[in-house]
Amino acid sequence: MMKERYISVDVFRGFTIALMIIVNSPGNWGNTFAPLLHADWHGITLTDFVYPFFIFIVGLSIVLSNKNKGTSSSTKTILFRSIKIFILGVFLGVFTGFMYQVVGSGESFSLSDIRIPGVLQRIALVYLFCAILYNYTNWVKQFIVMLSFLVIYYILMTLVSVPGIGPGILEPGKNLAAYIDSLLIPGSMWEGTWDPEGILSTLPAIASGIGGMLAGYILTTKKTIENKVIIMYFVGVICLLNSFMWEWIMPINKNLWTSTYVMYTTGWAFLMLASSVLLCDILKLDSWFKVGIIFGSNSIAIYALSQMLTYFAYGMPVFDTSFNGRIYGGMVDFGVYPKIASLLWAILYAFVCYNVAVYLYRKKIFFRL
């Protein structure tokens, strides 16, 4: 049974959530620094690392939590937790849509407006698959499953013909993943006819989660902590080199969650985790990263809060404008460069969420789904 706790994991999780809130909450989307926006299609920005990092941490946490308990979670427990996370994701979408459409605009809200895919929904599916996989396989088989998923996804996306379009097209709305989404996903989708959290692209997202599980196995070996860090740095570099080779045949694309994207972001996740372990658990500099620890202690709860606050920050009337209009607009009117004003608003938004996280942390209130 492993009793060692890695503060570095909380720090990694916390700063990932903090960055997620910042990139999701600009003062104005038209005045946002490029690294804080998703790549338009092919390519990658700082923002495109956030989601796969969190999924990596989901896989990592599966191994660490089960090793700490000395036993694995039952399939019933795993399924129940996955359902709760999935329902929370759908609820957040419904709540935000209801507040904007019904409360804000006075329009009707119907079942067809509900978006079934989403950030937490994909996390729920990744957790479900990875946790069950953990129960019934070892790390070698999990590694094989990860590579198999990436190869299968590549074959499907490049060789299977899409009706009316043909094979190998990786353009928005004209690829196999989009075609499957249009056939199988009910209700509303993020991009109308396709969804970045769609069905087929969840397959490589599971591979991202398995990558986190492999990191968990490294952290739970009996090797010295210094050797664990060296191994993670090595694995990270290997993943990056592998992604460079993948890129010859498949581009990095967050919306499609391409196999190249998985290897590239997993490589950087290993490097970030190794660096976090080095700084927090070896050099004992964790006091420098208290913000990450606090954010990470209630990560899903704070993410949910950040989503629920959007209407109140951006849509709720405050005299003749909104809070966003008064604060971000006020800074611009005062002469602050619009992109800097937009970033300052995003930091302020994250700071509001952080204060809630601080309160929960001090009261030792930790929400677990």
C-alpha positions in Angstrom: 0.0 0.0 0.0 1.4 3.4 -1.0 1.0 6.1 1.7 3.3 8.8 0.2 1.3 11.8 -0.9 2.6 14.1 -3.7 1.8 17.7 -3.1 3.0 18.3 -6.6 -0.1 16.5 -8.0 -2.3 19.0 -6.2 -0.2 21.9 -7.5 -0.3 20.6 -11.1 -4.1 20.1 -10.8 -4.6 23.5 -9.2 -2.7 25.5 -11.7 -4.4 23.6 -14.6 -7.8 24.6 -13.2 -6.6 28.2 -12.6 -5.5 28.5 -16.2 -8.7 26.9 -17.4 -10.7 29.6 -15.7 -8.5 32.4 -17.1 -8.7 31.2 -20.7 -12.4 30.7 -20.4 -13.1 34.1 -19.0 -11.6 36.9 -21.0 -12.9 40.5 -20.8 -13.5 40.4 -24.5 -12.9 37.5 -26.9 -12.0 39.9 -29.6 -9.3 41.5 -27.5 -7.5 38.4 -26.1 -3.8 37.6 -26.4 -3.2 34.8 -28.9 -1.8 32.2 -26.4 -5.0 32.5 -24.4 -7.2 31.5 -27.4 -7.5 28.0 -28.9 -5.8 27.4 -32.2 -8.2 28.2 -35.0 -7.8 24.6 -36.3 -4.5 22.8 -36.8 -1.7 23.9 -34.4 -1.6 24.5 -30.7 -1.5 27.3 -28.2 -1.1 27.5 -24.4 -4.8 27.2 -24.1 -4.9 23.9 -25.9 -2.8 22.3 -23.2 -5.4 22.9 -20.4 -8.0 20.2 -21.2 -5.6 17.3 -22.0 -3.6 18.2 -18.8 -6.7 17.8 -16.7 -7.6 14.5 -18.4 -4.0 13.4 -17.8 -4.5 14.2 -14.1 -7.7 12.2 -14.0 -5.8 9.1 -15.1 -2.9 9.9 -12.7 -5.4 10.3 -9.8 -7.0 6.9 -10.5 -3.7 5.1 -9.9 -2.6 7.3 -6.9 -6.0 7.1 -5.1 -6.3 3.3 -5.5 -2.7 2.7 -4.4 -3.3 4.9 -1.4 -6.4 3.0 -0.4 -4.7 -0.3 -1.0 -7.7 -1.5 -3.1 -9.5 -0.7 -6.3 -12.9 0.9 -6.6 -15.8 -1.3 -7.5 -17.3 -1.1 -11.0 -20.5 0.1 -9.3 -18.7 2.9 -7.6 -16.9 3.9 -10.8 -20.1 3.9 -12.8 -21.9 5.9 -10.2 -19.2 8.5 -10.0 -19.0 8.8 -13.8 -22.8 9.4 -14.0 -22.5 12.1 -11.4 -19.7 13.9 -13.2 -21.6 13.5 -16.5 -24.9 14.9 -15.1 -23.0 17.8 -13.5 -21.6 18.7 -16.9 -25.0 18.6 -18.6 -26.5 20.6 -15.7 -23.9 23.4 -16.1 -24.7 23.7 -19.7 -28.4 23.8 -19.0 -28.0 26.3 -16.2 -26.0 28.7 -18.3 -28.3 28.4 -21.3 -31.3 28.9 -19.2 -29.9 32.0 -17.5 -29.0 33.6 -20.8 -32.0 32.6 -22.8 -34.9 32.6 -20.3 -33.7 35.0 -17.6 -31.6 37.3 -19.8 -33.5 37.4 -23.0 -36.9 36.1 -22.1 -36.7 33.4 -24.8 -38.0 29.8 -24.4 -35.6 27.0 -23.5 -36.3 23.5 -24.9 -34.8 20.1 -24.8 -33.3 20.6 -28.3 -31.2 23.4 -26.7 -29.4 21.1 -24.3 -25.9 20.2 -25.3 -25.1 16.6 -24.3 -21.3 16.6 -25.0 -19.1 18.8 -22.9 -15.9 19.1 -20.8 -17.1 17.3 -17.7 -19.0 14.8 -19.8 -15.8 13.7 -21.6 -14.0 13.6 -18.3 -16.7 11.3 -17.0 -16.3 8.9 -19.9 -12.5 9.0 -19.7 -12.7 8.3 -16.0 -15.2 5.4 -16.5 -13.0 3.7 -19.1 -9.7 4.2 -17.4 -10.9 3.3 -13.9 -12.4 0.0 -15.1 -9.2 -0.6 -17.2 -7.2 -0.1 -14.1 -9.2 -2.8 -12.2 -8.7 -5.5 -14.8 -5.3 -4.9 -16.5 -1.7 -4.0 -15.6 0.3 -1.1 -16.9 1.7 -3.0 -19.9 -1.8 -3.8 -21.2 -2.9 -0.3 -20.5 0.0 1.0 -22.5 -0.9 -1.3 -25.4 -4.5 -0.1 -25.2 -3.3 3.5 -25.4 -1.2 3.0 -28.5 -3.9 0.9 -30.1 -6.5 3.6 -29.6 -4.2 6.2 -31.2 -3.5 4.0 -34.2 -7.1 3.0 -34.6 -8.2 6.6 -34.5 -5.6 7.6 -37.0 -6.8 4.8 -39.4 -10.4 5.8 -39.0 -9.9 9.5 -39.5 -7.6 9.1 -42.5 -8.8 6.0 -44.3 -12.6 5.7 -43.7 -14.6 7.6 -46.4 -17.1 10.2 -45.3 -20.3 10.1 -47.5 -20.2 13.0 -50.0 -16.7 14.0 -48.9 -14.3 11.1 -49.1 -11.5 9.8 -46.8 -8.7 11.6 -45.1 -10.3 15.1 -44.9 -9.6 16.7 -41.6 -11.4 20.0 -42.1 -14.1 21.5 -39.8 -17.3 19.6 -40.2 -16.0 17.5 -43.1 -14.3 14.7 -41.2 -15.4 11.3 -39.9 -15.7 12.5 -36.3 -18.1 15.3 -37.4 -20.1 12.9 -39.5 -20.6 10.5 -36.6 -21.5 13.4 -34.3 -24.2 14.6 -36.8 -25.7 11.1 -36.9 -25.6 10.2 -33.2 -25.6 13.2 -30.9 -29.0 14.6 -30.0 -29.8 18.1 -29.1 -27.4 21.1 -29.6 -23.8 20.8 -30.5 -21.0 23.4 -29.9 -20.4 24.0 -33.6 -23.9 23.3 -35.0 -23.2 20.1 -36.9 -20.2 18.8 -34.9 -18.8 19.0 -31.4 -15.2 19.2 -30.2 -16.2 16.9 -27.3 -17.9 14.5 -29.7 -18.1 10.7 -29.7 -15.3 9.4 -31.9 -12.7 11.9 -30.6 -13.3 10.6 -27.1 -11.3 7.5 -28.1 -8.0 9.4 -28.2 -9.0 11.4 -25.1 -9.1 8.1 -23.3 -5.5 7.6 -24.4 -4.6 10.9 -22.8 -6.1 9.6 -19.5 -4.1 6.3 -19.8 -1.0 8.5 -20.2 -1.8 9.9 -16.8 -2.2 6.4 -15.4 1.2 5.5 -16.6 2.6 8.5 -14.8 0.8 7.3 -11.7 2.6 3.9 -12.0 5.9 5.7 -12.1 5.1 7.7 -9.0 4.1 4.5 -7.1 7.1 2.4 -7.8 9.7 1.7 -5.1 12.4 3.8 -6.9 13.8 6.9 -5.2 11.8 10.0 -5.9 14.8 11.4 -7.8 14.8 8.5 -10.2 11.0 8.8 -10.7 11.6 12.4 -11.8 14.3 11.3 -14.2 12.1 8.6 -15.7 9.2 11.1 -16.2 11.5 13.6 -17.9 12.7 10.8 -20.1 9.1 9.6 -21.0 8.1 13.2 -21.6 10.9 13.7 -24.2 10.1 10.3 -25.8 6.4 11.3 -26.2 7.4 14.6 -27.8 9.8 12.9 -30.2 7.0 10.5 -31.0 4.6 13.4 -31.7 7.1 15.0 -34.1 7.0 11.7 -36.1 3.2 11.5 -35.9 3.0 15.1 -37.3 4.4 13.9 -40.6 1.1 12.1 -41.2 -1.4 13.7 -38.9 -1.5 17.4 -37.7 -1.8 18.5 -34.1 -5.5 19.4 -33.6 -7.3 20.0 -30.3 -10.8 19.9 -31.8 -10.2 16.5 -33.4 -8.0 15.4 -30.5 -5.7 13.9 -33.0 -3.2 11.1 -32.1 -0.4 13.6 -32.6 -2.1 16.0 -30.2 -2.3 13.3 -27.6 1.4 12.4 -27.7 2.5 16.1 -27.8 0.3 17.2 -24.8 1.1 14.0 -22.9 4.8 14.6 -23.4 4.5 18.1 -21.9 2.2 16.8 -19.1 5.0 14.4 -18.1 7.5 17.2 -18.2 5.3 19.5 -16.1 4.5 16.8 -13.6 8.2 15.9 -13.2 9.1 19.6 -12.7 6.3 19.9 -10.1 7.6 16.9 -8.2 11.1 18.3 -8.4 10.1 21.7 -7.0 7.4 20.6 -4.5 8.4 17.2 -3.2 12.2 17.2 -3.6 13.2 20.8 -3.1 10.2 21.4 -0.8 9.3 24.7 -2.4 5.5 23.9 -2.2 4.9 27.0 -0.1 5.7 29.0 -3.2 2.8 27.3 -5.0 0.0 27.5 -2.4 -2.3 29.0 -4.9 -2.1 25.8 -6.9 -2.7 23.6 -3.8 -5.8 25.6 -2.9 -7.3 25.6 -6.4 -6.5 21.9 -6.7 -8.2 20.9 -3.4 -11.7 21.5 -4.9 -10.9 21.4 -8.6 -14.2 20.3 -10.1 -16.3 22.4 -7.6 -14.3 25.5 -8.5 -14.6 24.7 -12.2 -18.4 24.3 -11.8 -18.5 27.6 -9.9 -16.6 29.4 -12.7 -19.2 28.1 -15.2 -22.2 29.1 -13.1 -20.9 32.6 -12.6 -20.7 33.4 -16.3 -24.2 34.8 -16.6 -23.9 37.0 -13.5 -20.5 38.3 -14.7 -21.3 38.8 -18.4 -25.1 38.7 -18.9 -26.9 40.1 -15.8 -27.8 43.7 -16.2 -26.1 46.2 -13.9 -27.8 49.5 -14.6 -27.2 50.0 -18.3 -24.5 47.3 -18.8 -23.0 44.2 -17.0 -20.3 43.6 -14.5 -18.0 42.8 -17.4 -19.1 46.0 -19.2 -18.4 48.1 -16.1 -15.1 46.6 -15.2 -13.5 45.6 -18.5 -15.2 48.5 -20.4 -14.2 50.9 -17.6 -10.6 49.9 -17.9 -10.6 50.4 -21.7 -12.3 53.8 -21.3 -9.7 54.7 -18.8 -7.0 54.0 -21.4 -5.8 50.5 -20.6 -4.7 48.6 -23.7 -7.8 46.4 -24.5 -5.9 43.1 -24.5 -4.3 43.9 -21.1 -7.7 44.9 -19.8 -9.2 41.6 -21.0 -6.5 39.7 -19.3 -6.9 41.7 -16.0 -10.6 40.9 -16.1 -9.9 37.2 -16.5 -7.4 37.2 -13.6 -10.0 39.1 -11.5 -12.6 36.4 -12.4 -10.2 33.7 -11.4 -9.4 35.6 -8.2 -13.1 35.6 -7.3 -13.2 31.8 -7.7 -9.9 31.5 -5.8 -11.4 33.3 -2.8 -14.2 30.7 -2.7 -11.5 28.0 -2.9 -9.6 29.6 0.0 -12.8 29.6 2.2 -13.5 25.9 1.4 -9.8 25.0 2.0 -9.7 26.8 5.4 -13.0 25.2 6.5 -11.6 21.8 5.3 -14.6 21.4 3.0 -13.7 19.2 0.0 -16.3 18.3 -2.5 -15.9 14.9 -4.1 -18.1 13.4 -6.7 
